[in-house]
Amino acid sequence: MTTFPIEISTTIPEATPVDPGLLSATDKAKLDGIPPGGGSGPHTHPIADVIDLQAALDSKADAAATAAALLGKSDVGHLHAIAHVGGLQAALDDKAAAAHTHNISDVTDLQSTLDGKAAVVHTHVAADVVNLVPMVLGDTQIDANGKPLASVGENGQGAMTWLTPTTAIMLWSKVSGDWVFLRNF
């Protein structure tokens, strides 16, 4: 008959990365240090344990220095009253309003420039117009100076189209003795 306990003398080797076996005390301590869930929970590592972490940290700006540099700076998009900007009111007082007028005498050379211009409504003698080619309308005929030769129609008025770089309609006026400009095309 067998009596208990039975003694078995078998030695089980320690486990290796390839062969199963028992754990060493060091490995058991390491496993006991892993939190439940296999290490996926919150835990820490020294900087030196993370490859290239120190170099990455060294390339970043110092948070304390950045914060110190920003002290006393304004937020983006802020406003100032005119009185709080040195010299602004005086500079604005020196400026003209956006909508304003000037006397002719206030503008350098304006009067002499205007004196050299023709009035908006004016006439020219036909002989004074360069490249003028008259086209006679109706029975009105003209001489070499652009004056009508014969009767120029009812009430002494005749019509003529002058072909110039811009085409115009003219009427002969017995009152002024010249062609009167009517319209450009």
C-alpha positions in Angstrom: 0.0 0.0 0.0 1.2 3.5 -0.9 1.4 6.1 1.8 1.1 9.8 1.3 2.9 12.2 0.8 4.9 10.8 -2.0 8.2 12.6 -2.7 9.1 13.2 -6.2 12.6 14.5 -6.9 12.3 16.4 -10.3 14.2 19.6 -11.1 12.4 22.1 -13.4 14.7 24.5 -15.2 14.2 28.3 -15.4 12.4 29.6 -18.4 14.3 31.1 -21.3 13.0 33.1 -24.3 12.8 29.9 -26.2 12.2 27.1 -23.6 9.4 27.0 -21.0 10.4 26.6 -17.4 10.3 28.3 -14.0 10.8 32.0 -13.5 13.7 33.4 -11.7 13.1 35.6 -8.6 14.2 38.7 -10.7 11.8 37.9 -13.5 9.0 37.3 -10.9 9.7 40.7 -9.4 9.5 42.3 -12.8 6.1 40.7 -13.5 4.8 41.7 -10.1 5.7 45.4 -11.0 3.4 45.3 -14.1 0.0 46.8 -13.3 -3.2 44.7 -14.0 -4.0 44.9 -17.8 -0.5 44.1 -18.9 1.1 47.6 -18.6 -1.5 49.4 -20.7 -2.5 51.6 -17.8 -0.8 54.7 -16.5 2.9 54.3 -15.8 6.1 56.2 -16.1 9.5 55.8 -17.7 12.7 57.7 -17.1 13.6 60.0 -20.1 16.7 57.9 -20.8 14.5 54.8 -21.4 12.8 56.4 -24.4 14.9 56.5 -27.5 15.8 60.0 -28.7 13.4 61.7 -26.2 16.1 63.9 -24.6 17.3 65.2 -28.0 13.7 66.0 -29.0 13.1 67.8 -25.7 16.4 69.7 -26.0 15.2 71.1 -29.5 12.1 72.6 -28.0 11.7 76.1 -26.6 11.9 76.4 -22.9 8.3 76.9 -21.6 9.4 79.2 -18.7 11.4 81.4 -21.1 8.5 81.6 -23.5 6.1 82.5 -20.8 8.4 85.2 -19.5 8.8 86.6 -23.0 5.0 86.8 -23.4 4.5 88.6 -20.1 3.4 92.2 -20.7 2.4 91.5 -24.3 -1.0 92.3 -25.7 -3.5 89.7 -26.9 -4.0 89.6 -30.7 -7.0 91.6 -31.9 -7.1 94.1 -29.1 -8.0 97.8 -29.4 -6.6 101.1 -28.1 -8.3 104.4 -27.6 -6.7 107.2 -29.7 -5.6 108.9 -26.5 -3.6 105.8 -25.5 -1.4 105.9 -28.6 1.4 108.5 -28.3 1.2 111.2 -30.9 -1.8 109.8 -32.8 -4.2 112.6 -32.1 -1.7 115.2 -33.2 -1.0 113.3 -36.4 -4.7 113.0 -37.1 -5.3 116.7 -36.4 -2.7 117.4 -39.1 -4.6 115.5 -41.8 -7.4 116.6 -44.1 -10.8 115.0 -43.9 -11.4 112.3 -46.5 -14.0 114.4 -48.2 -12.8 118.0 -48.6 -12.4 120.7 -51.3 -9.7 123.2 -52.4 -9.8 126.6 -54.0 -8.2 126.7 -57.4 -5.5 129.0 -56.0 -4.6 126.3 -53.4 -3.5 123.8 -56.1 -0.1 124.5 -57.6 -0.3 125.5 -61.3 -4.0 124.6 -61.6 -5.2 128.0 -62.9 -2.4 128.3 -65.5 -3.2 124.7 -66.6 -6.9 125.5 -66.9 -6.1 128.7 -68.8 -4.3 126.6 -71.4 -7.4 124.3 -72.0 -10.3 124.9 -74.3 -13.8 125.4 -73.0 -15.9 122.3 -73.0 -18.2 123.9 -75.6 -16.2 125.6 -78.3 -15.9 125.7 -82.1 -13.2 125.4 -84.7 -12.9 126.9 -88.2 -12.8 124.0 -90.6 -9.4 125.0 -91.9 -8.0 124.7 -88.4 -8.9 121.0 -88.1 -6.2 118.5 -89.2 -7.3 115.6 -91.5 -10.8 117.0 -91.9 -12.7 115.4 -94.7 -16.2 117.0 -95.1 -19.1 115.0 -96.4 -21.9 117.2 -97.8 -25.4 116.4 -96.8 -28.2 117.4 -99.1 -27.3 120.3 -101.5 -24.9 122.1 -99.2 -21.5 122.7 -100.8 -18.4 124.2 -99.2 -15.3 126.1 -100.4 -11.7 125.3 -99.5 -12.0 127.1 -96.2 -15.0 125.0 -95.2 -17.6 127.8 -95.8 -20.9 127.0 -97.6 -20.9 128.2 -101.3 -24.7 128.2 -101.9 -27.9 128.2 -100.0 -27.5 126.1 -97.0 -31.0 125.1 -96.5 -34.0 126.4 -94.7 -33.5 129.4 -92.4 -29.9 129.6 -93.5 -28.9 126.4 -91.7 -27.1 123.6 -93.4 -25.9 120.2 -92.1 -22.6 118.6 -92.7 -20.9 115.5 -91.3 -17.2 115.9 -90.8 -15.0 112.8 -90.9 -12.2 113.3 -88.5 -10.5 110.8 -86.2 -13.8 111.1 -84.4 -16.9 111.7 -86.5 -18.9 114.9 -85.7 -22.1 116.5 -86.9 -21.9 120.3 -87.6 -24.4 123.0 -88.5 -23.7 126.2 -90.5 -24.7 129.3 -88.5 -25.3 132.5 -90.4 -25.3 134.3 -87.0 -21.7 133.2 -86.2 -20.6 132.8 -89.8 -19.1 129.4 -89.1 -19.9 125.7 -88.5 -21.3 125.0 -85.0 -20.4 121.7 -83.4 -23.4 119.5 -82.6 -22.2 116.1 -81.6 -19.3 113.6 -81.7 -19.8 109.9 -82.4 
